[in-house]
Amino acid sequence: MRRLIRISLLLCLLILSSCRHKEFCIHHPHDSRVRVVFDWREAPEADPLGMCVFFYPVEGGQPYRYDFNNLQGGEITIKVGRYHVLTYNNDTEAVLFKGKDNFTTHYAYTRFGDIFEPIFGNGYNSMRGQYADGEDVVITPDMMWGCIASEVEITDDGVCYLCHKTKNPEDAEPVVDAEHIITLYPAELTCIYTYEILNVTNLKHVTQACATISGMAGGLNLCDQVLDSKCVTLPLESYIDKSSSIISGRFITFGHNEDNEDPHRIELYVWMDDGQKLLYGTDSERFNVTGQVHSAPNKRRVHLVIDGLDLPQPIENGHGYRPSVDDWDVVEEDIMM
């Protein structure tokens, strides 16, 4: 397959060179005007504020970065030569990056967090970074969209490249363009998960709640969209709907690495109006959502459901207080479904 791709690219170059004959100056590479175009057919609902594009010289050296504060793209000036190209949205706040000097090591991840950060903010520091079962606690990422173009050749007569519309390298299509246009097809790089805990009794006595989910990937290698194999725990916001007896939440994640067999477990932290602090899900199979994660028909849109949770009837006329991380009451309620 790679041999066929290289033959296709060679033919592209021959087509370009046949249009106009110019002596190529190897010792003094010069600039060319190239138009970068973003085609959003792979992510029609995407709404980032802008995009950044990295051109990595195949022969080595520092990459060239270009930023566009729109979703259409624009014109750039770049030296003629061979490149690998990587793009993603430039408006993320929670996502961090490392290895940006190399196309194959450009990696997205998030910082350490605290399990109670969704309630008390990023200044809270009860269990920052380390969870009880050994997984790192990291915050959830922003939505990301991106893609690559490989084996890009920029000449005086045009450009040719391999267009990647999916992360499967076998799907790459050779493109030749005499107008110096490179079209990129960003797709979703992160996933949206939602969860619901249904039929919660005594929910009217809950003052606040938050949750965590374990076994998730902590980062993403951007050139091939391979997820980190190390599992992390994510702190999650919880929304209380007392009229419907539902606790729910929505979060963004890099996803689940399918080569990792570690379980996915939701744990729920509940503050009652009489001062009780209750922790659910440490052992209960009810909160083990591994099967739901693995069997989700759409890995980019995963909905998790836990049906039934009995909260205690609080002591009448009790008084709440600001909780600490100590003396949590771990509730073991393993009801057979």
C-alpha distance (Angstrom), angle and dihedral (degrees) to the residues before:
residue distance angle dihedral
M1 . . .
R2 3.82 . .
R3 3.81 89.2 .
L4 3.80 90.5 53.9
I5 3.80 90.3 48.3
R6 3.80 91.9 51.5
I7 3.81 90.5 49.1
S8 3.82 89.3 51.3
L9 3.79 91.4 51.1
L10 3.79 91.2 48.0
L11 3.79 89.4 53.6
C12 3.83 88.6 50.0
L13 3.79 90.3 54.5
L14 3.79 91.9 48.0
I15 3.81 89.7 52.4
L16 3.78 91.2 50.6
S17 3.78 94.6 46.7
S18 3.80 91.6 49.1
C19 3.80 90.4 61.7
R20 3.78 94.2 65.4
H21 3.79 133.8 -0.9
K22 3.77 116.6 -135.7
E23 3.74 131.5 158.9
F24 3.80 108.1 -109.8
C25 3.80 112.9 -133.1
I26 3.80 105.3 -144.7
H27 3.80 96.1 178.6
H28 3.79 95.7 49.4
P29 3.81 109.3 37.6
H30 3.77 110.9 -166.9
D31 3.77 135.4 -154.9
S32 3.76 129.2 -90.5
R33 3.78 131.5 -165.2
V34 3.81 111.6 -121.0
R35 3.78 128.3 -179.7
V36 3.82 116.5 -142.3
V37 3.80 113.6 -154.8
F38 3.81 125.7 -170.9
D39 3.80 115.3 -148.2
W40 3.83 110.2 -165.8
R41 3.79 100.0 -167.0
E42 3.82 90.1 115.4
A43 3.82 91.6 53.9
P44 3.82 108.6 23.4
E45 3.83 93.2 166.8
A46 3.80 95.4 52.1
D47 3.79 114.7 128.2
P48 3.83 110.7 178.7
L49 3.79 119.6 151.4
G50 3.79 92.9 -126.6
M51 3.79 148.3 -26.4
C52 3.79 137.2 -116.8
V53 3.81 123.7 -150.8
F54 3.81 126.2 -159.1
F55 3.81 120.9 -158.4
Y56 3.82 109.8 -161.0
P57 3.84 114.5 -163.0
V58 3.79 109.1 -128.0
E59 3.80 90.3 -142.8
G60 3.81 90.1 56.5
G61 3.77 135.9 -104.6
Q62 3.76 134.7 110.4
P63 3.80 118.2 -34.5
Y64 3.80 123.5 -114.1
R65 3.81 113.9 -123.5
Y66 3.80 124.6 -157.6
D67 3.81 125.6 -177.1
F68 3.78 127.2 -155.3
N69 3.79 120.9 -166.6
N70 3.78 91.1 -155.2
L71 3.82 139.9 54.4
Q72 3.80 96.8 -115.7
G73 3.80 101.8 66.0
G74 3.79 127.5 -137.3
E75 3.77 147.5 -144.1
I76 3.79 123.7 -56.8
T77 3.78 136.2 -176.9
I78 3.79 115.2 -131.3
K79 3.77 138.0 158.0
V80 3.79 117.4 -95.2
G81 3.79 111.0 -104.5
R82 3.76 145.2 87.6
Y83 3.81 123.4 -50.7
H84 3.76 148.0 165.1
V85 3.80 112.3 -135.0
L86 3.80 129.2 -149.4
T87 3.80 127.3 -179.8
Y88 3.81 137.6 -178.6
N89 3.80 137.8 152.9
N90 3.81 115.2 -72.6
D91 3.82 98.5 -152.3
T92 3.81 100.1 81.5
E93 3.81 118.9 128.6
A94 3.80 105.5 178.5
V95 3.82 97.4 40.1
L96 3.80 120.3 92.5
F97 3.81 126.8 -165.6
K98 3.78 136.3 -149.5
G99 3.80 136.4 172.1
K100 3.80 90.1 39.1
D101 3.80 93.3 148.2
N102 3.80 91.5 72.4
F103 3.80 130.0 52.3
T104 3.82 93.4 -138.9
T105 3.83 96.4 47.3
H106 3.82 101.4 44.3
Y107 3.81 99.6 127.9
A108 3.82 134.6 -178.7
Y109 3.82 122.9 -151.9
T110 3.83 142.2 140.8
R111 3.79 135.1 -115.3
F112 3.80 128.6 -100.7
G113 3.78 114.1 -80.1
D114 3.79 142.1 -175.7
I115 3.79 125.8 -109.7
F116 3.82 90.1 -126.6
E117 3.81 94.9 44.7
P118 3.84 93.2 104.4
I119 3.82 87.8 65.1
F120 3.80 106.7 29.8
G121 3.81 101.2 29.7
N122 3.79 133.9 -119.0
G123 3.81 93.6 -57.6
Y124 3.79 92.1 67.4
N125 3.80 113.0 102.3
S126 3.78 114.4 -177.0
M127 3.80 101.9 124.0
R128 3.79 102.0 -3.0
G129 3.77 115.0 177.4
Q130 3.79 100.1 -9.0
Y131 3.77 128.5 75.5
A132 3.79 128.3 -162.0
D133 3.82 95.6 -104.6
G134 3.80 93.9 50.2
E135 3.79 100.7 -98.9
D136 3.78 118.4 128.1
V137 3.79 115.8 -112.2
V138 3.81 110.9 -132.3
I139 3.78 131.1 168.9
T140 3.79 122.8 -106.3
P141 3.83 118.2 -95.4
D142 3.80 130.1 -122.1
M143 3.77 122.7 -106.0
M144 3.79 110.7 -77.1
W145 3.78 132.4 -165.9
G146 3.77 125.5 -175.2
C147 3.80 150.6 123.9
I148 3.80 142.6 -175.2
A149 3.79 140.6 -118.0
S150 3.79 116.0 -155.9
E151 3.80 136.6 -161.1
V152 3.80 91.5 21.7
E153 3.81 114.1 -178.7
I154 3.82 117.5 -166.2
T155 3.81 116.1 -167.5
D156 3.78 137.0 159.8
D157 3.79 89.2 -96.0
G158 3.79 100.1 50.4
V159 3.79 142.6 -71.3
C160 3.78 135.8 -74.5
Y161 3.79 126.8 -172.0
L162 3.78 147.3 147.8
C163 3.80 110.3 -92.4
H164 3.82 114.4 -146.6
K165 3.80 113.3 -159.4
T166 3.82 92.3 164.0
K167 3.79 133.9 29.1
N168 3.82 89.8 -109.8
P169 3.83 106.1 100.5
E170 3.80 89.7 -153.2
D171 3.82 88.4 67.7
A172 3.80 94.0 59.4
E173 3.82 112.8 125.9
P174 3.82 123.8 -152.9
V175 3.81 112.6 -124.6
V176 3.80 130.1 -170.6
D177 3.80 121.6 -169.0
A178 3.78 124.8 179.3
E179 3.83 91.1 -168.7
H180 3.81 93.3 66.7
I181 3.82 93.5 -113.4
I182 3.81 122.2 147.9
T183 3.81 112.8 -167.5
L184 3.81 117.6 -158.1
Y185 3.81 125.2 -166.2
P186 3.83 109.6 -153.0
A187 3.80 116.8 -159.5
E188 3.80 132.7 -179.2
L189 3.79 114.7 -69.7
T190 3.81 96.7 179.8
C191 3.81 132.6 48.8
I192 3.79 134.7 -129.0
Y193 3.81 116.9 -134.0
T194 3.79 126.5 -174.4
Y195 3.79 128.9 -172.6
E196 3.79 136.6 -167.8
I197 3.80 131.5 -167.2
L198 3.79 104.3 -160.3
N199 3.80 133.3 -159.8
V200 3.81 96.7 19.7
T201 3.79 112.1 178.3
N202 3.82 122.9 -143.0
L203 3.79 90.4 13.1
K204 3.81 89.7 147.0
H205 3.81 88.5 73.9
V206 3.84 94.2 56.6
T207 3.80 114.8 105.5
Q208 3.80 98.0 -176.8
A209 3.79 141.4 -16.2
C210 3.78 141.9 -174.0
A211 3.78 135.4 179.6
T212 3.79 145.1 -156.6
I213 3.79 134.3 -146.9
S214 3.80 123.0 -154.8
G215 3.79 135.0 -154.9
M216 3.81 97.9 44.6
A217 3.81 127.2 139.4
G218 3.78 114.1 -99.6
G219 3.79 98.9 -152.5
L220 3.79 150.0 -2.8
N221 3.79 134.1 -123.9
L222 3.79 102.1 -135.1
C223 3.80 102.3 -153.7
D224 3.81 93.8 62.1
Q225 3.84 102.7 10.7
V226 3.82 91.6 -121.3
L227 3.81 111.6 161.4
D228 3.79 122.5 -131.5
S229 3.80 111.3 -97.2
K230 3.82 92.9 -144.0
C231 3.80 112.2 94.8
V232 3.79 123.3 -132.0
T233 3.80 136.5 -174.3
L234 3.80 118.9 -121.4
P235 3.84 124.1 -151.4
L236 3.81 111.2 -133.6
E237 3.77 137.0 -160.1
S238 3.80 116.5 -122.0
Y239 3.80 124.5 -152.7
I240 3.80 119.2 -155.1
D241 3.80 118.9 -145.1
K242 3.78 103.7 -175.3
S243 3.80 94.0 178.2
S244 3.82 91.8 58.3
S245 3.83 97.9 31.8
I246 3.80 90.9 -124.1
I247 3.80 133.5 135.4
S248 3.80 111.1 -163.1
G249 3.76 143.7 164.5
R250 3.78 145.9 -178.5
F251 3.78 127.2 -148.2
I252 3.79 142.7 166.7
T253 3.78 120.5 -126.0
F254 3.78 139.4 171.6
G255 3.78 84.3 -122.1
H256 3.78 139.0 -126.4
N257 3.79 123.0 -45.2
E258 3.80 102.7 -133.0
D259 3.82 91.4 -151.5
N260 3.82 89.3 63.4
E261 3.79 116.7 84.2
D262 3.82 97.9 -170.7
P263 3.82 112.0 128.3
H264 3.78 125.9 -104.7
R265 3.78 110.6 -133.0
I266 3.77 129.2 175.3
E267 3.79 116.1 -146.3
L268 3.80 119.8 -166.0
Y269 3.81 125.1 -152.4
V270 3.81 114.2 -160.4
W271 3.80 130.7 -172.3
M272 3.82 114.2 -158.8
D273 3.81 125.1 -155.4
D274 3.82 91.9 -114.7
G275 3.82 91.6 59.1
Q276 3.80 99.0 -97.1
K277 3.79 116.8 141.9
L278 3.78 113.3 -156.8
L279 3.80 130.5 -170.2
Y280 3.80 119.3 -160.5
G281 3.78 130.7 -174.9
T282 3.80 106.0 36.1
D283 3.81 93.2 120.4
S284 3.78 106.6 -1.6
E285 3.80 117.3 114.5
R286 3.79 86.4 -148.5
F287 3.83 88.5 75.1
N288 3.81 95.4 43.1
V289 3.81 102.6 105.9
T290 3.81 97.3 170.6
G291 3.78 93.6 116.5
Q292 3.79 92.5 49.9
V293 3.80 92.3 50.9
H294 3.80 94.1 47.7
S295 3.80 96.3 44.4
A296 3.81 98.1 43.5
P297 3.82 107.8 132.6
N298 3.81 91.4 -142.9
K299 3.79 112.6 40.8
R300 3.82 90.4 -165.0
R301 3.82 93.6 55.0
V302 3.80 112.5 40.6
H303 3.80 123.5 173.0
L304 3.83 118.7 -166.2
V305 3.80 123.5 -162.8
I306 3.82 130.0 -166.3
D307 3.79 111.5 -176.2
G308 3.78 117.5 -152.4
L309 3.80 134.9 9.8
D310 3.80 126.3 179.7
L311 3.79 112.8 -151.6
P312 3.82 116.6 -168.3
Q313 3.76 123.7 -103.4
P314 3.83 103.4 -106.7
I315 3.76 124.3 -126.2
E316 3.79 108.7 -89.7
N317 3.80 115.8 -106.2
G318 3.77 90.8 11.3
H319 3.78 120.3 159.2
G320 3.78 124.5 -131.7
Y321 3.79 125.4 -138.9
R322 3.79 137.9 -172.8
P323 3.81 104.7 -83.9
S324 3.77 127.7 -133.5
V325 3.80 125.8 -158.0
D326 3.80 92.2 -97.2
D327 3.81 130.4 93.2
W328 3.79 98.5 19.1
D329 3.79 112.9 172.3
V330 3.80 106.3 -127.9
V331 3.80 107.2 -149.6
E332 3.80 115.7 -151.0
E333 3.79 105.8 -160.9
D334 3.77 108.4 156.8
I335 3.80 103.0 171.4
M336 3.77 116.0 175.7
M337 3.82 111.5 -117.2
